[in-house]
């Protein structure tokens, strides 16, 4: 995959994704680009929502807001998407991106997301 994102864990209502720093993912000051941060958070929230949907469902983002809390500096980043409120059509999720270095086991929260994901059923070419 282009961003080099890997799946760390999947449980009902929560997904963790990880991405390592590469030069092509950074902006001019060496931080992970806001577009990468947003894409990884959106994916974590979307997959978390998908874990609560029927097996033949697909998911699309209906709305989201991202707050960039500090520069995304680290060696690797973990995005966690969690379902806040499930529904038949809309699922509200929270996402959090933590930056980790080799000497920091807890990581630092660098971005948060609140997203609304929509269940899609019966559309040709779309499935989970």
Secondary structure, DSSP 8 states (H G I E B T S, - for coil): -TT--EEEEEETTEEEEEEE--GGGB-TTSSB-HHHHHHHHHHHHHHHHHTTS-TT-EEEEEEEEEEE-S---SSEEEEEEEEEE--SSEEEEEEEEEEEETTEEEEEEEEEEEEEEEEE-S-TT---
